Amino acid sequence: MIDPNGEELLEVLLSNVSNAAEGLVTALSGTKHGLTSDDYVTFGEIEGMKELNGTTHRIKFVDPYTFKVGFQEHF
């Protein structure tokens, strides 16, 4: 699959998603997520927070291993 700017879509395995207004999302240990602020992510196969599955969110970059999402800002 290709996104609108022609880049190949990424798949990132996650270790944690916090349950906060701006949820902190952490990639699997030692894995860089490869995203930047204002990128969009679509969640799938999330256990424990199934309401995220299939939703898309704009992200805020925190560091190469974590980013934030505002759960009320999904499409």
Order of alpha helices (4+ residues) and beta strands (2+ residues): beta-beta-beta-beta-beta
